[in-house]
């Protein structure tokens, strides 16, 4: 009886892990434009043409350029984004 219980516990842990990974924002691969990212105000992952990847808390549009907002060790950092440098 105890072997069945341990088997079920392991199975439950596997299912919980799978559910948590599916809901993670990083693993969702829906590409959107910068304009759509500004309107959604969600976490965004941006890949440059140089194959560098940046993760932003959100993307904002101020004056002319787009800016990605990063939270690094409690500081909000604005990184300018140019549409011609993005993939």
C-alpha positions in Angstrom: 0.0 0.0 0.0 2.8 2.4 0.8 4.5 1.8 -2.6 1.3 2.9 -4.3 1.1 6.0 -2.2 4.7 7.0 -3.0 4.0 6.4 -6.7 0.9 8.7 -6.6 2.9 11.4 -4.7 5.6 11.4 -7.4 3.0 11.5 -10.1 1.3 14.5 -8.4 4.6 16.4 -8.1 5.3 15.8 -11.8 1.9 17.2 -12.8 2.2 20.2 -10.5 5.6 21.0 -12.1 4.2 20.7 -15.6 1.3 23.0 -14.8 3.6 25.7 -13.2 6.0 25.6 -16.2 3.1 26.1 -18.6 1.9 29.2 -16.9 5.3 30.8 -16.8 5.6 34.0 -18.9 9.1 33.2 -20.2 8.0 30.0 -21.8 5.2 31.5 -23.9 6.5 32.3 -27.4 3.9 34.7 -28.8 5.7 37.4 -30.8 4.1 40.8 -30.8 5.1 44.2 -32.1 6.5 47.0 -29.9 3.3 48.9 -30.1 1.3 45.9 -28.9 3.8 45.3 -26.1 3.3 49.0 -25.0 -0.5 48.5 -24.9 -0.4 45.2 -23.0 2.1 46.5 -20.4 3.3 42.9 -19.6 6.7 41.4 -19.1 8.5 41.2 -22.4 11.5 39.4 -23.8 13.3 41.2 -26.7 15.9 39.6 -29.0 18.3 41.9 -30.8 19.9 41.2 -34.2 23.2 40.5 -32.3 21.4 37.5 -30.7 21.4 39.3 -27.3 18.2 38.7 -25.3 16.8 41.2 -22.8 13.9 40.7 -20.3 11.9 43.8 -19.5 9.2 44.4 -16.9 7.3 46.4 -19.5 7.9 48.5 -22.6 6.9 52.2 -22.8 6.8 54.7 -25.6 8.0 58.2 -24.7 8.6 61.0 -27.2 10.0 59.1 -30.2 11.8 56.0 -29.1 10.6 52.9 -27.2 12.1 52.1 -23.8 12.3 48.8 -22.0 12.0 49.0 -18.2 14.2 46.6 -16.3 14.2 46.1 -12.6 17.8 45.3 -11.5 18.5 45.0 -7.8 15.6 47.4 -6.9 16.5 50.0 -9.5 14.4 50.8 -12.5 16.5 51.1 -15.6 15.3 52.5 -18.9 17.0 51.0 -22.0 16.2 52.6 -25.4 15.0 50.2 -28.1 15.3 50.8 -31.8 13.0 48.9 -34.0 15.6 48.4 -36.7 17.9 46.5 -34.2 15.3 44.0 -33.1 14.6 40.6 -34.8 
